[in-house]
Amino acid sequence: MTPLRIGNASGFYGDRFSAVREMLTDGHVDVLTGDYLAELTMLILGRDLLKDPSGGYAKTFLRQMEEGLGLAHERGTRIVANAGGLNPAGLADALRALAARLGLPVRVAHVEGDALPPEPGVLTANAYLGGAGIAACLAAGADVVVTGRVTDAALVTGPAQWHFGWGPEEYDRLAGAVVAGHVLECGTQATGGNYAFFREYAERDPKALLRPGFPLAELYADGSAVITKHPGTGGFVDVGTVTAQLLYETSGARYAGPDTTARLDSVRLTQDGPDRVRIDGVRGEAPPPTLKAGRCRLGGHRNEVVFVLTGLDVDAKAALVREQVGAALAAAPPAEVRWELARTDREDAATEETASALLRLVVRDQDPEKVGRSLTGAAIELALASYPGFHVTAPPGRGAPYGVFETAYVPADAVPHTAVLPDGTRLAIPAPAATRVLEPVPEPELPAPPPPGPVVRAPLGRIAGARSGDKGGDANVGVWVRTDAQWRWLAHTLTVERFRELLPETAGLPVTRHVLPLLRAVNFTVAGILGEGVASQARFDPQAKALGEWLRSRHVDVPEELL
């Protein structure tokens, strides 16, 4: 059977605006998807909805459709996007109005039911739905389907169920679509963006990574897929780029979702030609009886100020200003006061900027006054009374509200998953009849350790790639290598204990290692390192995007033969 070609044109709200046009004009796709909803985006849309009850959806998508609707109609391409956010019905109405204005006979449907009953103090609460509602809309003739909070992979499993006629218990096929969807969901991260070994490709073609093309999947009836991109577009697709994206924001061997639980320990990747990676062998299991849900609430107010410490005596300067600010805040101290000294300075530096270190102060409290005027006074009144060379990167202003993202789980049969078809018919999507409670997978047998031999002190990243990201307050760091010999070494070397030694910030936190031999990878979950999630900005790198690169920069003893 001819494969279903599913492309991606957005990995987040704010991604490349021209990607919709490029994906529709640079080659053929049967379905074009767009992922607009990250955890932080739900909070942003929640605040938008408070200001304008008719909003709450990704307005960028609507603007992209000014041109995209006509191009897709000409080419017979269906469009599926989760840009509906907190108001998919509102976005669907806006798209119908746009189609009428453009004179296009476009049929629009939407999926709703993900919004959970409001709770005190919670701004948004949404369950992650699967792809069955999307499939029902497409089966009813929809040209465009917009959803609220669905899983990122549902943008692929829904079209696949519709096109191939898969039943809800064809778990292996569904799991193949889940894996393909997970690879596509972050756009150009599958085509060389944010890739650990980017220098290897830049050395071959200096322009290869300037503007990576967006990815697409050729999905087959048996659930296998080929990840590729349109010919002539930038970037590259190889086993490494696909491995990196598979490890992104996942944890163990069981990757649970509302359609199926995909077994990541069964995924086989093979290079299928230039810019083509085949995915097969994926096994699936019945989905869990609960749906993941995300809740956003306002956590309080925060403020920050960054002191610049230049030249000599950086530690002494930092100690002085910390003591001065602490004394000034003592009368009404904020609930949380956090200092971080970043030694960006160099000895005998050629420029003032490279001679300077940054001392960052972050304060939080429920009372905006304690992080606003109080901090402003404490910091700025020291301008002529503190360390030599006193200045700040910007004066602190009023305290700003910050959000908290929380994960919860709700019974799948308690969520009214509903497909609203192009003619307005409301179709209830039943919860899965068969479910399976999630259980950890026993750790697989490790390969034999490498024989002893000479070693070289070198950065881990000389042989290992990594990609990291956030899930609420937790972070994951996936680490992989590219040869069997390297895997024998990595599997025995990068233990939880060694991981904690290399990343001291994780030392006091729960760390779990998951082993994925077919990918030559270990995936670490670090619980609580991001505090209350990205919206709370509890850490210098609030989404843990660079945690893996920090790990790759740490020095370890690597066998000479592996280098």
TIVODO-363652 format. One line per field, with one value per residue (C-alpha): x, y, z. Coordinates in Angstrom, 3 decimals, decimal comma, padded with zeros to 6 digits, always signed. Layout:
N
east = (X	...)
north = (Y	...)
up = (Z	...)
This chain:
563
east = (+000,000	+001,127	+002,338	+000,498	+002,780	+002,386	+004,392	+005,004	+005,053	+005,318	+007,063	+005,908	+003,886	+006,308	+008,034	+008,963	+005,959	+006,744	+006,909	+003,276	+003,822	+007,176	+005,802	+002,894	+004,973	+008,309	+006,756	+003,608	+002,100	-001,276	-001,655	+000,100	+000,280	+001,291	+002,091	+001,529	+000,964	+003,782	+003,210	+004,122	+001,831	-001,238	-000,494	+000,027	-003,266	-005,014	-003,935	-005,007	-008,435	-008,876	-008,342	-010,469	-013,073	-013,128	-009,387	-007,411	-006,106	-002,872	-003,454	-000,284	-001,945	-004,920	-002,568	-000,702	-004,001	-004,483	-002,248	-002,188	-005,898	-005,793	-002,523	-003,768	-007,090	-005,281	-003,057	-005,660	-003,777	-005,640	-004,513	-004,486	-003,247	-003,666	-003,702	-007,181	-005,557	-008,218	-010,833	-010,869	-014,478	-013,513	-010,626	-012,865	-015,371	-012,567	-011,310	-014,780	-015,036	-011,605	-012,528	-015,732	-013,795	-011,299	-014,063	-012,772	-015,120	-013,114	-014,784	-013,633	-014,071	-012,711	-012,090	-013,004	-013,646	-010,101	-010,978	-011,468	-013,870	-012,421	-010,784	-010,070	-006,832	-006,322	-006,137	-006,229	-006,756	-006,710	-006,462	-004,300	-006,622	-005,698	-006,186	-009,611	-011,482	-009,230	-009,837	-013,608	-013,430	-011,355	-013,686	-016,576	-014,831	-013,020	-010,296	-009,047	-009,195	-008,201	-007,983	-007,327	-004,954	-004,185	-000,939	+001,642	+001,641	-002,159	-001,643	-000,205	-002,153	-005,467	-004,767	-003,256	-006,362	-008,541	-006,441	-005,652	-008,834	-006,960	-009,069	-008,478	-006,715	-004,186	-001,550	+001,591	+000,426	-000,729	+002,576	+004,447	+002,401	+003,062	+006,811	+006,608	+004,491	+006,976	+009,791	+007,815	+006,321	+009,291	+009,776	+013,375	+014,792	+014,384	+016,269	+019,434	+018,195	+019,651	+021,742	+024,722	+026,989	+026,075	+029,740	+030,257	+027,596	+028,635	+032,159	+030,787	+028,368	+028,657	+025,133	+023,430	+022,120	+021,350	+017,708	+016,723	+013,677	+010,748	+010,308	+007,738	+006,897	+005,958	+003,669	+002,715	-000,277	+001,782	+002,819	+006,340	+007,517	+010,320	+011,342	+012,527	+012,153	+011,386	+014,222	+016,455	+015,577	+018,225	+019,260	+019,689	+017,967	+019,979	+019,775	+021,384	+018,876	+015,966	+017,499	+017,957	+014,314	+013,096	+014,882	+013,567	+011,128	+010,641	+011,667	+011,407	+010,762	+006,997	+005,856	+002,253	-000,499	-004,281	-004,111	-001,524	+001,571	+004,498	+007,500	+010,535	+012,769	+011,428	+012,164	+014,583	+016,181	+018,003	+019,382	+017,244	+019,192	+020,172	+017,901	+015,759	+015,506	+013,249	+011,411	+010,052	+009,636	+007,627	+005,438	+002,455	+000,334	-003,097	-003,157	-003,357	-006,827	-006,019	-005,219	-002,431	-003,674	-001,853	-002,913	-001,609	-002,042	-000,501	+002,181	+002,875	+005,148	+008,845	+011,535	+015,222	+018,267	+021,661	+024,695	+027,789	+031,082	+034,103	+037,815	+039,475	+038,014	+034,836	+034,050	+034,549	+032,369	+029,636	+029,807	+029,523	+026,466	+024,716	+025,134	+023,983	+020,860	+020,083	+020,178	+017,927	+015,337	+015,456	+012,483	+010,120	+012,002	+010,503	+009,462	+012,262	+015,610	+018,024	+021,524	+023,605	+027,136	+028,091	+031,853	+031,795	+034,900	+038,398	+041,726	+043,549	+040,590	+040,786	+037,255	+035,293	+032,472	+034,786	+036,320	+032,913	+030,978	+027,208	+025,539	+021,844	+019,303	+015,795	+013,058	+009,539	+006,567	+002,779	+002,899	+003,924	+005,223	+007,854	+009,367	+008,677	+009,352	+011,274	+013,741	+014,046	+015,029	+017,383	+019,295	+019,334	+020,070	+023,431	+024,547	+027,042	+027,542	+028,694	+031,526	+033,751	+032,331	+028,762	+026,162	+023,300	+022,188	+018,781	+017,021	+014,416	+010,834	+007,577	+007,255	+005,744	+003,302	+004,669	+002,925	+003,132	+002,532	+001,271	+000,677	-002,361	-004,118	-007,851	-009,917	-010,122	-013,838	-014,512	-013,272	-015,906	-013,714	-015,892	-015,477	-017,480	-017,909	-018,038	-021,855	-021,977	-022,770	-021,256	-019,803	-018,776	-015,496	-015,566	-012,750	-010,608	-012,385	-009,125	-006,478	-003,275	-001,871	+001,671	+004,466	+008,224	+010,069	+012,813	+016,245	+017,518	+020,717	+023,715	+026,416	+029,705	+031,919	+034,854	+038,260	+040,678	+043,064	+044,579	+042,228	+042,227	+040,715	+038,180	+034,713	+031,926	+030,566	+033,540	+031,668	+028,188	+025,272	+022,604	+019,289	+017,404	+014,107	+011,386	+008,246	+006,730	+009,261	+011,284	+013,923	+015,148	+018,586	+018,887	+022,428	+023,344	+026,388	+026,803	+028,775	+028,438	+031,905	+030,942	+027,691	+029,539	+031,480	+028,581	+026,204	+028,666	+030,164	+027,263	+025,473	+023,192	+026,082	+028,393	+025,643	+025,244	+029,005	+029,170	+026,132	+026,436	+023,134	+021,376	+023,181	+020,338	+017,513	+015,879	+017,541	+016,316	+018,194	+016,376	+018,344	+017,397	+019,879	+018,390	+019,006	+022,396	+021,015	+020,435	+017,746	+017,880	+014,934	+015,807	+012,849	+012,288	+015,267	+012,975	+011,007	+007,403	+008,001	+009,127	+006,644	+008,074	+011,587	+013,153	+016,451	+018,941	+017,897	+014,176	+013,375	+016,582	+017,309	+021,076	+021,357	+022,514	+025,141	+026,498	+026,795	+028,587	+031,119	+032,182	+035,451	+035,639	+038,191	+037,401	+039,144	+041,631	+040,215	+036,803	+038,268)
north = (+000,000	+003,542	+005,179	+008,008	+011,054	+013,122	+016,316	+018,657	+022,456	+023,516	+022,240	+024,993	+028,214	+030,641	+028,231	+029,254	+031,085	+030,178	+026,432	+025,813	+027,315	+025,562	+022,139	+022,570	+023,858	+022,008	+018,554	+016,509	+015,603	+013,950	+015,422	+018,449	+018,651	+021,360	+021,147	+024,456	+023,382	+023,087	+023,145	+026,829	+027,611	+026,447	+029,022	+031,740	+030,861	+030,765	+034,323	+035,341	+033,829	+035,867	+039,034	+037,952	+035,145	+034,670	+033,877	+031,112	+029,591	+029,979	+033,084	+032,381	+029,320	+031,379	+033,826	+030,944	+029,720	+032,991	+031,420	+027,807	+027,044	+027,791	+025,930	+022,855	+022,901	+023,026	+020,088	+017,928	+018,084	+017,688	+019,869	+018,665	+020,923	+021,277	+025,064	+025,191	+025,315	+026,240	+027,163	+024,756	+025,654	+029,329	+028,565	+026,357	+029,218	+031,636	+029,215	+028,905	+032,677	+032,828	+030,145	+032,038	+035,274	+033,496	+031,721	+028,237	+025,245	+024,036	+021,760	+022,402	+020,143	+020,202	+017,968	+018,991	+017,500	+017,780	+020,687	+019,404	+020,902	+024,085	+023,854	+026,686	+028,453	+026,507	+028,586	+025,712	+021,955	+019,689	+015,966	+014,649	+013,020	+010,461	+010,388	+008,741	+012,051	+013,351	+010,142	+010,566	+014,147	+013,112	+010,207	+012,682	+014,630	+017,352	+019,181	+020,879	+019,462	+021,577	+020,256	+021,329	+019,357	+016,073	+014,166	+015,352	+011,907	+011,998	+014,377	+011,339	+008,445	+010,128	+010,458	+006,946	+005,406	+007,203	+006,340	+002,701	+001,829	+000,548	-000,638	+000,590	-002,641	-002,827	-001,810	-002,569	-000,473	+002,323	+002,191	+002,611	+005,734	+007,001	+006,672	+008,400	+011,138	+011,631	+012,033	+014,605	+016,610	+018,925	+019,899	+020,453	+018,657	+015,565	+017,149	+018,332	+021,088	+021,119	+018,066	+017,024	+016,127	+019,151	+020,027	+016,864	+018,002	+021,649	+020,610	+018,726	+021,470	+024,807	+025,782	+022,473	+023,637	+027,272	+026,514	+022,864	+021,626	+020,298	+016,519	+014,172	+010,516	+007,979	+005,785	+002,270	+000,077	-002,224	+000,730	+001,029	+004,410	+006,242	+009,640	+012,008	+015,584	+017,316	+017,090	+020,127	+021,478	+022,105	+019,910	+016,143	+012,996	+010,072	+007,468	+009,906	+012,730	+010,304	+008,665	+012,062	+012,969	+009,562	+010,144	+013,704	+014,157	+010,415	+008,201	+004,418	+001,661	+002,103	+005,334	+005,596	+007,381	+007,290	+005,281	+002,700	+002,261	+002,120	+000,012	+002,162	-000,823	-002,482	+000,368	-000,471	+002,319	+001,762	+004,162	+003,720	+006,027	+009,697	+011,604	+008,505	+006,522	+003,499	+002,783	-000,722	-003,483	-001,264	-003,131	-001,713	-002,575	-001,573	+002,021	+002,761	+003,275	+006,896	+009,961	+012,328	+015,828	+019,132	+021,855	+025,416	+027,777	+031,042	+030,301	+033,810	+036,650	+036,723	+039,242	+039,184	+041,381	+040,527	+042,257	+042,616	+041,921	+043,012	+042,326	+041,381	+039,981	+038,577	+036,274	+039,066	+041,429	+038,814	+038,194	+041,922	+042,598	+039,440	+040,557	+044,097	+042,987	+040,399	+043,055	+045,357	+042,594	+041,348	+043,401	+041,739	+038,855	+037,156	+033,546	+032,406	+034,088	+032,436	+033,570	+032,164	+033,295	+032,577	+032,912	+034,154	+036,261	+035,562	+036,558	+039,404	+039,775	+041,811	+043,270	+044,500	+042,040	+039,031	+040,383	+040,267	+037,675	+037,691	+037,378	+036,596	+037,133	+035,657	+036,241	+034,787	+035,450	+035,465	+039,172	+041,226	+044,030	+041,757	+041,051	+044,470	+047,739	+046,090	+044,461	+047,570	+049,626	+047,029	+046,723	+050,218	+052,047	+050,234	+051,895	+054,170	+052,110	+048,640	+046,926	+048,828	+048,897	+048,326	+048,031	+045,744	+044,424	+046,101	+047,693	+045,431	+046,515	+045,266	+041,647	+039,493	+036,626	+033,174	+029,936	+026,403	+023,327	+020,188	+016,716	+014,702	+011,572	+011,146	+008,083	+007,880	+007,099	+010,295	+012,590	+013,482	+013,111	+014,592	+015,006	+017,919	+017,042	+019,519	+019,479	+020,211	+016,662	+015,857	+012,368	+010,897	+008,984	+006,015	+005,310	+002,249	-000,997	-002,718	-001,104	-002,114	-000,564	+000,678	-001,337	-000,826	-002,933	-005,121	-003,825	-005,706	-007,695	-005,471	-006,312	-007,682	-004,906	-003,869	-005,351	-003,202	-001,011	+002,467	+005,392	+009,086	+011,847	+013,490	+015,047	+012,462	+014,235	+013,102	+009,847	+010,324	+012,424	+013,729	+015,506	+016,759	+018,409	+019,028	+017,306	+019,474	+019,757	+016,786	+016,608	+013,814	+013,354	+010,803	+009,715	+007,537	+006,313	+005,147	+001,890	-001,409	-000,979	+002,439	+000,964	-001,727	+001,044	+003,469	+000,863	+000,011	+003,471	+005,913	+004,594	+006,647	+007,182	+008,398	+010,620	+012,301	+012,804	+014,434	+016,666	+017,697	+019,628	+016,249	+014,737	+015,130	+014,321	+011,033	+009,856	+006,844	+005,199	+003,437	+001,214	+000,995	-001,391	-001,241	+002,509	+002,115	+004,572	+005,246	+007,697	+009,410	+010,997	+013,611	+014,284	+017,791	+019,547	+022,127	+022,923	+023,686	+023,580	+025,863	+028,635	+029,076	+029,655	+027,995	+027,277	+029,026	+026,613	+026,311	+023,678	+021,636	+022,116	+022,226	+019,702	+017,066	+019,392	+020,077	+016,322	+015,931	+018,581	+016,698	+014,797	+011,033	+008,287	+007,017	+003,952	+005,040	+002,643	+004,342	+007,697)
up = (+000,000	-000,723	+002,500	+004,199	+004,087	+007,252	+007,616	+010,523	+010,314	+013,959	+017,064	+019,419	+019,561	+017,912	+015,531	+011,972	+010,527	+006,914	+007,622	+006,639	+003,202	+002,796	+003,687	+001,275	-001,666	-001,347	-001,818	-001,324	+002,044	+002,603	+006,075	+007,533	+011,321	+013,743	+017,451	+019,253	+022,867	+025,377	+029,133	+029,296	+026,343	+028,257	+030,953	+028,330	+026,627	+030,005	+030,726	+027,203	+027,773	+030,948	+028,903	+025,927	+026,317	+022,523	+022,471	+024,123	+020,884	+018,889	+016,794	+014,793	+013,275	+012,138	+010,428	+008,780	+007,371	+005,472	+002,838	+004,009	+003,569	-000,145	-000,717	+001,156	-000,727	-004,078	-003,138	-001,379	+001,929	+005,212	+008,124	+011,743	+014,551	+018,303	+017,905	+019,450	+022,867	+025,406	+022,813	+019,834	+019,018	+018,802	+016,452	+014,294	+013,956	+013,059	+010,388	+008,869	+008,704	+007,067	+004,523	+003,646	+003,185	+000,917	-001,014	-000,137	+000,353	+003,357	+005,906	+009,469	+012,503	+016,008	+019,005	+022,530	+025,972	+027,277	+029,599	+033,152	+035,702	+037,238	+040,648	+043,078	+042,181	+038,934	+035,752	+033,254	+033,626	+030,600	+029,959	+027,133	+024,580	+021,941	+018,181	+017,879	+017,820	+015,048	+013,071	+013,402	+012,122	+009,103	+008,377	+008,302	+005,549	+007,479	+005,575	+008,757	+012,282	+015,263	+018,777	+022,304	+024,517	+022,802	+023,043	+020,557	+018,945	+018,505	+015,585	+013,768	+015,319	+014,446	+010,701	+010,673	+012,264	+009,721	+006,666	+007,439	+009,333	+012,379	+015,284	+018,838	+019,828	+016,979	+019,483	+017,474	+014,520	+016,801	+018,668	+015,390	+014,702	+018,242	+017,706	+014,323	+015,906	+018,704	+016,181	+014,170	+017,037	+017,644	+014,030	+013,009	+016,049	+013,814	+010,897	+012,613	+014,894	+018,426	+017,500	+019,620	+016,686	+014,563	+013,901	+011,862	+009,401	+009,461	+008,461	+005,432	+004,430	+006,280	+005,183	+006,047	+009,415	+008,659	+007,883	+008,463	+006,614	+008,608	+008,881	+007,442	+007,987	+005,352	+007,436	+006,329	+007,116	+009,367	+011,576	+010,224	+008,985	+007,239	+008,623	+005,916	+004,639	+001,369	-001,200	-001,386	+002,050	+004,694	+007,571	+007,526	+008,752	+010,070	+012,798	+015,233	+014,728	+015,076	+018,160	+019,782	+019,247	+020,443	+023,746	+024,122	+027,019	+027,487	+030,358	+030,486	+028,007	+028,288	+026,625	+027,754	+025,880	+025,463	+022,205	+023,264	+025,379	+022,972	+023,914	+023,170	+023,905	+020,738	+018,303	+015,488	+013,457	+010,165	+007,593	+004,482	+002,164	+002,286	+004,679	+005,269	+008,512	+008,766	+012,047	+012,545	+015,091	+017,431	+019,863	+021,665	+024,675	+025,921	+027,178	+030,895	+032,448	+033,246	+031,183	+032,028	+032,804	+033,129	+035,549	+035,521	+038,427	+039,491	+042,063	+043,316	+042,240	+041,377	+040,597	+039,872	+039,597	+038,113	+039,654	+037,464	+039,260	+037,247	+037,600	+040,881	+044,114	+042,546	+045,474	+048,005	+045,998	+045,810	+049,558	+050,306	+048,157	+049,369	+052,963	+052,153	+050,288	+052,936	+055,638	+053,603	+053,086	+056,678	+057,844	+055,354	+053,755	+050,666	+051,083	+048,763	+048,146	+045,712	+044,727	+041,866	+040,964	+037,340	+036,880	+033,318	+033,981	+032,648	+034,107	+032,359	+029,991	+026,801	+027,168	+030,156	+029,460	+029,548	+032,766	+034,487	+036,470	+037,008	+040,418	+039,986	+042,748	+042,381	+044,953	+045,188	+047,406	+047,366	+048,260	+045,188	+047,442	+048,974	+045,561	+044,022	+045,730	+048,573	+046,186	+044,038	+047,042	+048,454	+045,181	+043,753	+047,031	+047,049	+043,812	+045,583	+048,710	+047,724	+045,815	+043,354	+039,838	+041,057	+038,307	+037,320	+033,928	+034,379	+037,336	+038,929	+038,354	+039,746	+040,697	+037,936	+038,492	+037,758	+037,001	+038,295	+036,148	+037,880	+036,512	+037,553	+036,306	+035,728	+034,746	+030,955	+031,049	+033,030	+030,232	+027,560	+024,461	+021,699	+017,950	+016,572	+012,900	+009,989	+009,992	+013,730	+014,809	+018,193	+018,332	+021,694	+021,530	+023,915	+026,329	+025,522	+026,358	+027,339	+029,499	+031,240	+034,387	+033,852	+035,401	+035,207	+032,670	+034,175	+033,241	+030,180	+030,205	+029,602	+027,051	+028,313	+029,687	+027,491	+028,260	+030,266	+028,323	+028,103	+028,651	+027,786	+029,896	+027,560	+027,492	+027,451	+024,379	+022,288	+021,754	+023,291	+022,149	+024,505	+024,459	+027,495	+028,298	+030,860	+032,073	+034,764	+037,577	+036,318	+033,611	+031,406	+029,882	+027,086	+026,215	+023,243	+021,334	+017,757	+017,828	+019,682	+021,222	+022,593	+023,906	+025,871	+027,589	+028,125	+029,556	+032,343	+032,869	+032,987	+036,054	+038,293	+040,703	+037,936	+036,535	+039,938	+040,215	+036,798	+037,449	+041,113	+040,960	+040,774	+043,769	+046,254	+043,844	+042,807	+039,591	+037,598	+034,725	+031,894	+029,519	+025,802	+024,144	+020,619	+020,624	+022,398	+024,912	+028,579	+029,596	+032,992	+034,785	+037,415	+039,689	+041,004	+039,442	+037,798	+040,946	+040,017	+036,270	+033,479	+034,220	+037,722	+036,289	+039,308	+037,572	+035,295	+032,520	+033,388	+030,739	+031,168	+027,466	+028,040	+030,870	+028,376	+026,917	+030,393	+030,881	+027,537	+028,567	+031,712	+031,539	+032,004	+031,321	+027,813	+026,359	+023,695	+021,120	+021,298	+020,324)
